[in-house]
Amino acid sequence: MTADSTETGRLAGSIPPARLSKPEVESARRLSLSKPEDADTGGFSPSKPEVESARRLSLSKPEGGVRRGPFRVGDRVQLTDSRGRMNTITLQAKGSFHSHKGRFDHEQLLGQPEGIVITNTEGVEYLALRPLLSDYVLSMPRGAQVIYPKDAGQIVAMADIFPGARVIEAGVGSGGLTLALLRAIGESGELHSIEIRPEFAEVARGNVRTFFGETPDTWRVHLGAFADVANKDFEPSSVDRVVLDMLAPWENLAAAARVLTPGGVFCAYVATTTQLSRLAEDLRVSQCFTEPVAFETMVRTWHLEGLAVRPDHRMIGHTGFLLIARRMAVGVKPPLRRRRPAKGAYPVAADAVAAEAVAAEAGEAAGPGVAGEPGAASGTFSIAASPISADLFSAEFTEDAMEVRPVAERKLRRVLRELGGSDES
Ligand SMILES: C[S@@+](CC[C@H](N)C(=O)[O-])C[C@H]1O[C@@H](n2cnc3c(N)ncnc32)[C@H](O)[C@@H]1O
């Protein structure tokens, strides 16, 4: 682990598991029983069993960043007006929410259940709910672009992120995917997030802390390049899942293969078909993984109004592609593909050499070095650049070429300020 990477609790042995403090427990108990006098909350008045169940929920330990029971100080609340416009506030004992159309005091929400409608001084109504993880990811301060919930959900499902899993992700960016991974590994898993840019790691730390209310003790941030950190800080075959979201994941296949346990899942998220293709070819050449599977996720929301039930006119057209492959046992080559690639699919010598033959040659030339791996040399493990991809992709995969918009220094400073201070918007 790098000196900079000491971050969290159970892993670092410092921060105890999430737990409500005594004053929090007392305030939750009071709030769950109280009925604020001035609140215009649509005439909600709970029955006895409702009050009792609210009390129990408000005392429960927040898990996966979810607080339950009646609203209390410190809760993030998403306010939605009649036009669907949203604002997120953090409840404070003496706070108030202002818009150009009136105001209300946070106090009016304290002790009330989620899902009430609150009316401000000018008669504007707001629906009040705690944000879901997907709401939070889309509204949280960000430096780098986040993985959207639709893709994060697929990663959790298709990369089989399970409770108790030991997972490495890189890069961490704004921490969007990190939140979904932390949820999925539960309290007995470990998530190691590797990020090359310290300022992005800082944004991610802020977002994770805000969402979970503290830094989860299952999480550690490592500063540095994925391959360097993975090779230095992790034993071979010690990780269940590796998830990469970066410009050039193919540069990290050797390090991913080294740390993944046999049968472990490699998952990468890339934005363009050229990246996807390059990654798939290099992955085949490495001969350390099963045949890759690639897909994208399109979510089409629907308009639901009386007889006018149809897909919405607008949708998120493109985010990225996911590629999944499993780690082969050390020294075992993936089985030959039954279907040969089409003639001319690869720009290699005339007569289109079968892909498996090309891969075999490349494997020998590459000389990976985990003991037992083809061409093994003791010590370090490396996969040389694939001759296939060298021909296919002579251009450089720069941020410019991929149309990744650089994050302005000024924006990053603003995001970090926002994460350090009040998040009222
Ligand atoms: C698109 S962002 C990741 C976004 C993140 N998955 C999320 O959902 O918020 C890509 C990140 O990868 C980082 N990165 C690029 N190459 C890396 C490498 N070799 N090792 C670690 N991080 C890297 C970048 O600095 C950037 O923060």
The ligand as an SDF file (V2000), in Angstrom:
LIG
                    3D

 27 29  0  0  0  0  0  0  0  0999 V2000
  -14.1040    8.0850  -15.9930 C   0  0  0  0  0  0  0  0  0  0  0  0
  -13.2060    8.1860  -14.5460 S   0  0  0  0  0  0  0  0  0  0  0  0
  -13.8800    6.9390  -13.5020 C   0  0  0  0  0  0  0  0  0  0  0  0
  -15.2450    7.2720  -13.0210 C   0  0  0  0  0  0  0  0  0  0  0  0
  -15.7570    6.3630  -11.9260 C   0  0  0  0  0  0  0  0  0  0  0  0
  -15.8300    4.9890  -12.3440 N   0  0  0  0  0  0  0  0  0  0  0  0
  -17.1110    6.8330  -11.4260 C   0  0  0  0  0  0  0  0  0  0  0  0
  -18.1140    6.1230  -11.6010 O   0  0  0  0  0  0  0  0  0  0  0  0
  -17.1810    7.9230  -10.8390 O   0  0  0  0  0  0  0  0  0  0  0  0
  -11.6640    7.4890  -14.9970 C   0  0  0  0  0  0  0  0  0  0  0  0
  -10.6370    7.6300  -13.8880 C   0  0  0  0  0  0  0  0  0  0  0  0
   -9.5640    6.7480  -14.1190 O   0  0  0  0  0  0  0  0  0  0  0  0
   -8.3850    7.3380  -13.6510 C   0  0  0  0  0  0  0  0  0  0  0  0
   -7.2760    6.5780  -14.2490 N   0  0  0  0  0  0  0  0  0  0  0  0
   -6.8930    6.5590  -15.5540 C   0  0  0  0  0  0  0  0  0  0  0  0
   -5.8890    5.6840  -15.7150 N   0  0  0  0  0  0  0  0  0  0  0  0
   -5.6410    5.1160  -14.5100 C   0  0  0  0  0  0  0  0  0  0  0  0
   -4.7170    4.1330  -14.0300 C   0  0  0  0  0  0  0  0  0  0  0  0
   -3.8550    3.5330  -14.8570 N   0  0  0  0  0  0  0  0  0  0  0  0
   -4.7410    3.8050  -12.7250 N   0  0  0  0  0  0  0  0  0  0  0  0
   -5.6230    4.3910  -11.8870 C   0  0  0  0  0  0  0  0  0  0  0  0
   -6.5160    5.3270  -12.2730 N   0  0  0  0  0  0  0  0  0  0  0  0
   -6.5250    5.6930  -13.5680 C   0  0  0  0  0  0  0  0  0  0  0  0
   -8.5540    8.7900  -14.0750 C   0  0  0  0  0  0  0  0  0  0  0  0
   -7.7260    9.6580  -13.3550 O   0  0  0  0  0  0  0  0  0  0  0  0
  -10.0360    9.0180  -13.8160 C   0  0  0  0  0  0  0  0  0  0  0  0
  -10.2440    9.5120  -12.5150 O   0  0  0  0  0  0  0  0  0  0  0  0
  1  2  1  0
  2  3  1  0
  2 10  1  0
  3  4  1  0
  4  5  1  0
  5  6  1  0
  5  7  1  0
  7  8  2  0
  7  9  1  0
 10 11  1  0
 11 12  1  0
 11 26  1  0
 12 13  1  0
 13 14  1  0
 13 24  1  0
 14 15  1  0
 14 23  1  0
 15 16  2  0
 16 17  1  0
 17 18  1  0
 17 23  2  0
 18 19  1  0
 18 20  2  0
 20 21  1  0
 21 22  2  0
 22 23  1  0
 24 25  1  0
 24 26  1  0
 26 27  1  0
M  CHG  2   2   1   9  -1
M  END
$$$$
